[in-house]
Structure formats: structure tokens, C-alpha cells
Amino acid sequence: MGASFKIICCCFILVVSSALAFSPSSALNTNIRSSPLFATVNDDESVPAAVTANDGIDSRVRRHLVLSLLATVSASAVPFAADATTSNVDSTSPTSTAELIKLLKPPLDQREYDTYELPNGLKVLLCSDPTSTSAAVGMNVHVGACSDPVEVPGLAHFCEHMLFLGTEKYPEEDSFAKFLSANGGYNNAFTDSEKTVYFFEMDGSIDKRFSEALLRFGSFFSGPLFTESATGRELNAIDSENAKNLQNDIFRLYELEKDRVNSDHPFSKFFTGNKKTLLEGTKRQGINLRNELVKFYEKYYSSNQMSLAVVAPQSLPQLRQYVSDAFGDIPNRQINAPEDKWAFNIQPYMTGKSKIPAEKTIVEIVPIQDLRQVTITWPIVFSSKEERELYRLNKPDYFVASLLGHEGAGSLLSYLKEKRWANALGASDNADLSDFVTFEVTVELTSKGLSMIDDVCEAIFSYIQMMKTTPIPDYVFDENLQLDELEWRFTTKGQPSNYVQSLVTAMDKFPPSLYIAGPRRLALLETPTKLISSDQPRTSFKSNEQRQILKAASADFIDRLTVDNSFLTVFSKSFEGQTTQTEEWYGTAYNVKPISMSALMRWKNPSQFPLFYPRKNIFIPSEKGLKVNKKPKKVDQKALTFEEKIKPIPPPTIIRDDGDEGRWTVHFKEDDRFGKPKAFLIFQLLNDKLYSSPTKAVLGMLYQQSAGDKMNEETYDARIAGLTYDSQVLPRGVRMTFGGYNCKLGSFAEKVSSKLARDLDDSLPKDEEEFERYKDNLMRSLSAFNVKEPYGHAMYYSSLIMQPRNFLYSNQQLVEALKETSLPQLVSYAKTLWASGKGEALLQGNINKKEALDIVSSIDKTLAFNTITAEQYPKRLKALPLPTRGSDQAVTRLSISEPNPSNKNAAS
């Protein structure tokens, strides 16, 4: 499915279009809906995709769900009325709401929580985790770039930077960073459209150090200095950050998206800021920048518009005291939410009020990377806070996106691939503000598809028409609730810094009982006026009424996906030299064209295409299949000592060894620590011939891409039901990896391995046209290397010189080899992949020894490979001694020209 991205560089965060989720390198990996660009940032209601299946993940990133629509429910209900809130608590003392509010948390989460308000109105959520030595703290200030003064674009972002540079209690500019570094920690922050989030993580095992960290952090919000000297210097950091983004397609697209918004709406502003806006612009207008910073801080940084989350090993009473000491003196300016001035008063989209017309137009953009894609965008505008809150609780966009972004038989993507117009498709929300969101469908196009955009869009509107007119069976809702609750049931702890970011964001969006569950579960309303009240995993809806609530919300959402309410964006290098306009801040070349009347009429009355709703998912595990063989060993509820931490965990044991020249060496370990009904399987054939040249390396890449694409449709249901697989051609051979709920994992692995190893016709291109499509994808992916950031290039070349020969090839070597590859070469190469080698396997998780051996035997019969001699084994990597040099010898330095001359930055 699609994606929404956030970008962070110690400062500015960006939620942007799913369109750019489909760069060539990821064109076939579309099963995850939301995937942040950098691992240090999480989505509004989630954390990085790298932290999958842990406590920071939003339900929207876990898998696709499906939608049903039949009935309608009034949107006039006030959903929070039945939920006790902190307004019921005496605000003159830091009274806990724990007795009034039951915080819903995952069943496996054994941590203790408390939520309350300080006397100054600051909302607090504490999480005590005595089993950990790490601590993390997040603060969400409910003001963002939308509140920038019109005269000073980027001021909110600049304010975020400046808060780190000295306070009244701790005036040294970098004292907080030094303190955290000395205590195994780090800090960061980001500015969004309506919020600014600050966070840090550190070793929390020493009470005195952690309490001091909170005091230092709290001083950001009670007494920042905003010194003249720091103000001047930090302008360079802002400008450097902006310059870094000038070659970033995500930022470039984002700015053009905002140019389609009503110029009177705050979302249309330039958020990042640079020297032109913060220095030159203020001087030209006679504005003192430091004075503007102070005015902005004093106007918006109020404790009653802040949310704090703390995850630490200390007890709840200790944490309550620390928080009171550190944050109790933040001034409460008794301000209203900033969006109250504009939300529901200024229309986000108005004809004739934007730089670029929105409705019924196409914007053609020249990208930096060789991207080829079309996006249809629909603004979803809310009329009231109540409507916005219901939308957040019902998540209709989630359901609709799961249908439009489905990848199984009968799906929109399946049809577009059959027509050879698309490589991938995604659907997701994008902009997320108090008064509107945008919803998008993005198609990553083939060369042929680029010339058939009207037809591609007609197919999308045909699917939408089907959703409006054809009822969806109830099993779709029921299955997706089961899948969502499975994730909730087995959610475990993740990285504390990611978690606090998720929590403070949710505290701004959900009532107290849903601070944890709100971003992570579906069907948050039991009735139109009552929130869910149990944290126990559900296997079905509590009532038909609950299902009907979601159907009604989804039906209303789908009704808004009209032709008249949409606009298009197309990315292609083919527009180069043919554009007539240039975007102000990033210099993006683009055209604006009206959509032809003939196309509009086709889309309003689309033809019927062979499109269908998802079939029943046979891979969803049954309750019986979720049985855990061994319960986790009971451990003391305390953090491990250093000695306990470094004590090695017993490794897997060898349960089958056929000898040096035999078939298999099998490693096995049954889970007795995590207590989850999941397993992990790795099978690989050692063979030193498969990666022995750049040509073979690119043939391996083509095979992986082709096999993954060809098998996508029939493995999709398994993937959304929690089963995963991957096939890789590596320097030492070929590997298959499987994971997920163990009850159906063995049969899934056998099915996939049979397709990969035996049924080559099912995993290879069927003709030259299809082969050229995969070759084009890979070539564009390799070419994208040239426009990476300089630090990425530096890291790549440093790793390249550290690898032995035939373990890693330069990007240029791969590009040149790819140019000469052919379909007959790929077919011939694929026949050798599983033909011979030495088998190695690792099976670990909720399976016993007999089950493990049975799975290996099944895979062995499927692969039926020939064995090799010990002399034919690929060489293993060995640790190299550090080089010695005399005192008069200089360190060897490798200098390489930056592949992208348009990027003025450098790295080493």
C-alpha cells in the first residue's frame, strides 16, 4: 500500500505524499502502508517501519484492512462524553486519573502506567518499566509551522532549534547534548504542521542522573535564553538543512502540494525556513528576529497546550515527583489551541485562491530521481471538531486504502499489472490537519503506463464506483478486526524514544483511555457514543451495531472520492525541457494543465473492469493455532545487571548434520523466552558461483525482482495475515527466509519454495516485454544512487573498499552489466540457483524438534539439489588485523567526486 513520510534532521518534520513511496528501489515492496524515511522518526501515530511488531506501531502500518459500507450513522454524537477525562479531576493538584481512566494497553505489556494533569495544566503520561535500564521522555508542544507569522516563514522550526541552545538554569549552549552523551543518550526534535515534538533517551538506571536530565529538559519550556549570538549562528544550521533538501523529491513535491491549497490557509506556508526568510526577509521588513522568537515562544509555548510522556525504570511515585520538580514551573498562559483561529473558518481549497489550481488539474513534475508515477488526490474537509474526532476514531481511510491498495487476485493492482501499465500501487492518507486530510492513490507506472494515464485513472474510478454500488460481505470486516487484534495481542516493547513520540502524539488526538490503544487498534467505538473499554483482544465485533458504525463512516468517506473533488500529479523525467513554471523554494520545474473534458466524463462514468473484492483469507491463524508450546520462564521484575546482560544466551543446537559433503546442517532453537506463537525459518544453499561477477549479481537482482513480483498476488493474503518470506541471492549462495505465525508457516514455506525452485515459469518473466519492465525498474533503482545524499555515497564507498572481491560490486559495475543482460541469460541463470550446494538451515521459535526436522525434510524434497564437495564451499569472511603504520606515515584517504554535481554538500 502507500506511504506517508516524515523527515527529520534534528528539526523539521514533513508528512508527504505516498507518491514517493514508490521509488524504483521499492516499487515492489508495497505491502506496508506507512514507512518513515529515517529511522529516528515515527509517523503521527506510529514509529519507524524498522520497529515492526512493537509497542510503537500504528495499526495503519501493520497490514491492509478491508472496508465495508452499507448503513449510515449520525455524526452528531459526541464520542468522548462517556469517557472520564481530566476535566473531572481537581486541576489544583496533580491528581492521578488512573482510578477514573482505564488506560487500554496490550495484554503482553506488563509496565505500569499513570496519567494526570499537573496544576499548570500539563498533561502527563508515565510508564514505569523496572525491567529496563533505558529511559525516554517526549514533549509535544501543540503548535507547529502552521502558526508561523506570515512575515517570518520557518519561525516555528527555528524556535525548535533554539530551545536546545541554552536556558536560564543551564546557559551553556550544548550542555544538554553533552550531559546526554555522558550518560549514553541522545536527543532530537521535529516540527510538524500543528505540533513540535522534543524527545531524548538515556541510561535511566541512576536516579540522580535521570532526574537531572528531566530538570534540564524541563528548562527548555520554562526559561530558554534565545541569545543573540546563538540566534545568528543557528540560522546557518537552518539554511544548511534547507539546502540539503533542495535535491529531495519528497520535499519538492510537498511544496507543490501546498501550493494547491488556499493561500489564506496556514498549510500553504513555507515551513522549513532559510536565510532568505529568517534573515534577509526580516531585515528587509525591519523585524528583529530574536524579538519574534521570544514573541512566538511566549504566545504559544503554554503548559496547557503541552503533553509529556515518560518511560523509565523508576516507580510511578518517583516519576511523579521528578516530573513535578522539572515541569511544574512551565507557565500556563491559558491559551486556546492555535488552530481555533483558522480551522473550520478558512476553507483549505478554494477556486481562484491558490498558486496552483487544485480541482480538475494535472501538475506535471520533473523529478530528481527517475520516477514515473501518477497520483490522484482527494481533499477530505471536515465541518466541525466533532466530525474530525469521529473520523479519527473510525479510521475510514484505513479501510478504503486497504481495498484500493489490495494486491491479491481481482485487485486494482492485479488488473493494472495485467495490462502492463503499473509496477506498484499504493493508497494512503497524506496531509493530516485539524480541518482536513488528503487521501491519495499512487500508481508507479511502466513506460507503457505513462502513455495510458487516462486509462489508469479510469480503472481507479471504476474500483471506487464498485465500492459505492456493490455491498461488501461482512467477513471482510470480521477478518480485518481479527488481524488487527492479533497484532494488538502480541505487541511487545520497542525502543523507548520511539514509544514516547507515539504517546505524546496520541495524547493530542485521543481521550486518555486511548492514549496507547488509539493509534494501534481499530473499531474504537462500541456504540455511536461509547468508546471501547476493554484491552483484551477481540475475535469479533461486540455487536452488529459496532460493525455498522464503520460501514457508515466508510460509506461517507467513499462518497467523497469523486472526480470533481480530485486533482492529479504526474512525475516523469519525460517532462524535462518542456515545463513552463518553476516552484519558488525548491526550484522544481513543472506544468499545470486542465484535465480534458473527455477524460472527466470517462472517469465519472467508468467502464466495468474485471475488479473484485478480496476473497476470504485462509491464512488467518485459528485460536487453536495460536497455542504456545513453552511458556516463557518467569523472571524477576527488575532490570538486568551488566553481568547478566553480557552473559551469552545459549545458541541454537545442531539437530541434523549430514557431514561436510552431505546435504544439510540444521540449527534449531525452541523459544522459551518470548511466548509468541511465531517462528522464523532460514534455508540457504552455499554456492560460490551465483555472485561471482557483476553480471551474475545483476541476474540475481533481476531474479529476486521477478520472483517477488510474479508471486506477489498469491502470497498477498498470507502476508497480511502475518506470514512473510524473502528470497535473496548473496555472495555465498541463495537464501529463503520465512517468518510469522507458526501454525501455517511450514505449509507456506513449502508452497513458496516449490514456486521458487521448481516452477520457474511462475517466477520468471514470460516474454521480452515483461523482462524489459523488470530491467527498467532495476536500472532506475541503480541510477537513483547518483542522487543520494553525499553522506550516503561516503558510507557506500567506505563499505566497498572493506569487502573482499566478489562480495560487493560498485554501482557503476552493476549498471554496465545490467545493460548487457538478456531474458535467455536470466532463464539459464535461474536454473542454477537451486540446483546444487550445501544446505544450511536455522529454525527458531514456537516449534519443537520433530516439527523442525519435518519442515527441513519437506523443503529438502522440494529443492532436490545436488550436493557439493567441501572444496567447493564459498570462503567465509574472516576478521582482518588492523593495519600498522609508522608515525611518519599519513592515513590513507580515498577521494571520490560526488556523483551528483548539483548537490553542493560534501561528506567524508
Buried (B, 14 or more C-beta within 10 A) or exposed (E): BBBBBBBBBBBBBBBBBBBBBBBBBBBBEBBBBBBBBEBBBBBBBBBBBEBBBBBBBBBBBBBBBBBBBEBEBEBEBEBBEBBBBBEEBEBEEBBBBBEBBBBBBBEBBEBBBBBBBBBBBBBBBBBBBBBBBBBBBBBBBBBBBBBBBEEBBBBBBBBBBBBBBBBEEBEEBEBBBEBBEEBBBEBBBBBBBBBBBBBBBBBBBBEEBBBBBBBBBBBBBBBBBBBEEBBEEBBEBBBEBBBBBBBBBBBBBBBBBBBBBBEBBBBBBBBBBBBBBBBEBBEEEEBEBBEBBBBBBEBBBBBBBBBBBBBBBBEBEBBBBBBBEBBBBBBBBEBEBBBEEBBBEBBBBBEEBBBBBBBBBBBBBBBBBBBBBBBBBBBBBBEEBBBBBBBBBBBBBBBBBBBBBBBBEBBBBBBBBEBBBBBBBBBBBBBBBBBBBBBBBBBBBBBEBBEBBBBBBBBBBBBBBBBEEEEBBBBBBBBBBBBBBBBBBBBEBBBBBBBBBBBBBBBBBBBBBBBBBBBBBBBBBBBBEBBBEEBEBBEEBEEEBBBBBBBBBBBBBBEBBBBEBBBBBBBBBBBEEEBEBEBEBBEBBBBBEEBEEEBBEBBEEBEEBEBBBBEEBEBBBEEEEBEBBEEEEEEEEEBBEEEEEEEEEEEEEEBBEBEEEEBBBBBBBBBBEBBBBBBBBBBBBBBBBBBBEBBBBBBBBBBBBBBBBBBBBBBBBBBBBBBBBEBBBBBBBBBBBBBBBBBBBBBBBBBBBBBBBBEBEBBBBEEEEBBBBBBBBBBBBBBBBBBBBBEEBBEBBEEBEEEEEBBBBEBEBBBBBBEEBEBEBBBEBBEBBBBBBBBBBBBBBBBEBEBBBEBBEBBBEBBEBEBBEEEBBBEEEEEEEEEEEEEEEEEEEEEEEBBBEEBEBEEE
